[in-house]
Amino acid sequence: MKKALSLIVMMTCVAVFCSCRSTAQKQPAGASQERYFLGTYSAVFPCSLRMMDKAVRETCAKSKLIEVHRSNSITTCTYLYKDVNNIPLKIDLEERKDDTVKIKMKIGSTGDKESCQLILIELDNNLRTQGAQF
């Protein structure tokens, strides 16, 4: 009886803990093909490279990141930002033939999935304010 009672109490605690903890992040509605592999978070947005370039610069400025380097070409953009703790954020944009943009992000040397997801959500919001239709 004592074992059964302790098992019920333990299962109740686990159930309460799991219901209080939200593991599901809000996902950007405009992004597709999201992937996190070896510290790099990537996704595809159905917008132009120019719109995504503007969204990246505005989002990083809003986040108070310091721009260290930016390189733009006809079909690609590369950014290097650092935060106040000198942790780098590398962002690569590539315009694809199907009128979409693939974004790759890596924070630090090992990556940070949750922070990349937050940046992606802010990029999605920024693109929507620019008038992007998803």
C-alpha positions in Angstrom: 0.0 0.0 0.0 2.8 2.4 0.9 4.6 1.7 -2.4 1.4 2.3 -4.4 0.8 5.6 -2.6 4.4 6.8 -3.2 4.0 5.9 -6.9 0.8 7.9 -7.2 2.4 10.9 -5.5 5.4 10.7 -7.7 3.3 10.4 -10.9 1.2 13.3 -9.8 4.3 15.5 -9.3 5.6 14.5 -12.7 2.2 15.3 -14.3 2.0 18.7 -12.6 5.6 19.5 -13.5 5.0 18.6 -17.2 1.8 20.6 -17.4 3.5 23.7 -15.9 6.5 23.6 -18.1 5.9 24.7 -21.7 8.2 22.9 -24.0 6.5 24.1 -27.2 8.0 27.2 -28.6 5.8 29.5 -30.7 6.8 28.6 -34.3 7.0 31.3 -37.0 4.1 30.8 -39.4 6.1 32.0 -42.4 9.1 29.6 -41.9 9.3 26.2 -43.4 11.9 23.4 -43.4 13.2 24.4 -40.0 16.2 22.3 -38.9 18.7 22.4 -36.1 21.9 20.4 -36.9 25.3 20.7 -35.3 24.6 24.0 -33.7 23.2 25.7 -36.9 19.5 26.5 -37.1 18.1 26.9 -40.7 14.7 27.7 -42.2 13.2 28.8 -45.4 11.0 31.9 -45.8 8.9 32.8 -48.9 10.1 36.3 -49.4 12.7 38.3 -51.3 16.4 38.6 -50.3 15.9 42.3 -49.9 13.0 41.9 -47.5 14.9 39.4 -45.4 18.0 41.6 -45.4 16.0 44.5 -44.0 14.3 42.2 -41.4 17.7 40.8 -40.2 19.2 44.3 -39.8 16.1 45.7 -38.0 15.8 42.6 -35.7 19.4 42.7 -34.7 19.4 46.4 -34.1 16.2 46.0 -32.0 18.0 43.2 -30.0 21.0 45.6 -29.4 23.5 43.4 -31.2 26.6 45.0 -32.6 27.3 44.6 -36.3 30.9 43.4 -36.9 30.7 42.5 -40.5 28.1 42.5 -43.3 28.6 41.2 -46.9 26.0 41.4 -49.6 26.0 40.0 -53.1 23.2 39.4 -55.6 22.0 36.1 -54.2 23.6 35.9 -50.7 24.1 38.0 -47.6 26.4 37.2 -44.6 26.3 38.9 -41.2 28.4 38.7 -38.1 27.0 40.3 -35.0 28.1 40.2 -31.4 26.3 40.8 -28.2 27.5 42.7 -25.1 29.2 39.5 -23.8 31.2 39.2 -27.1 29.3 36.1 -28.2 29.1 35.9 -32.0 25.9 35.4 -34.1 26.6 34.4 -37.7 23.7 34.7 -40.1 23.8 33.5 -43.8 21.0 34.3 -46.3 20.8 32.6 -49.6 18.2 33.4 -52.2 16.9 30.3 -53.9 15.5 29.8 -57.4 12.0 29.2 -56.2 11.7 32.8 -54.8 12.5 31.8 -51.2 15.3 32.7 -48.9 17.2 30.1 -46.8 18.5 31.5 -43.5 21.2 29.8 -41.4 22.1 31.0 -37.9 24.7 30.0 -35.4 25.2 31.5 -32.0 28.7 31.1 -30.5 30.8 28.1 -31.4 28.4 25.4 -30.4 25.0 27.0 -31.2 21.9 27.8 -29.2 18.6 26.4 -30.5 16.2 28.4 -28.3 17.9 31.8 -29.0 17.8 31.1 -32.7 14.1 30.2 -32.5 13.5 33.5 -30.8 15.4 35.4 -33.4 13.4 33.5 -36.1 10.1 34.5 -34.5 11.2 38.1 -34.4 12.3 37.9 -38.1 8.9 36.5 -38.9 7.1 39.3 -37.1 9.3 41.9 -38.8 8.6 40.4 -42.3 4.8 40.6 -41.5 5.1 44.3 -40.6 6.9 44.8 -44.0 3.9 43.3 -45.7 5.1 39.8 -46.5 2.3 37.4 -47.3 2.7 33.9 -46.0 
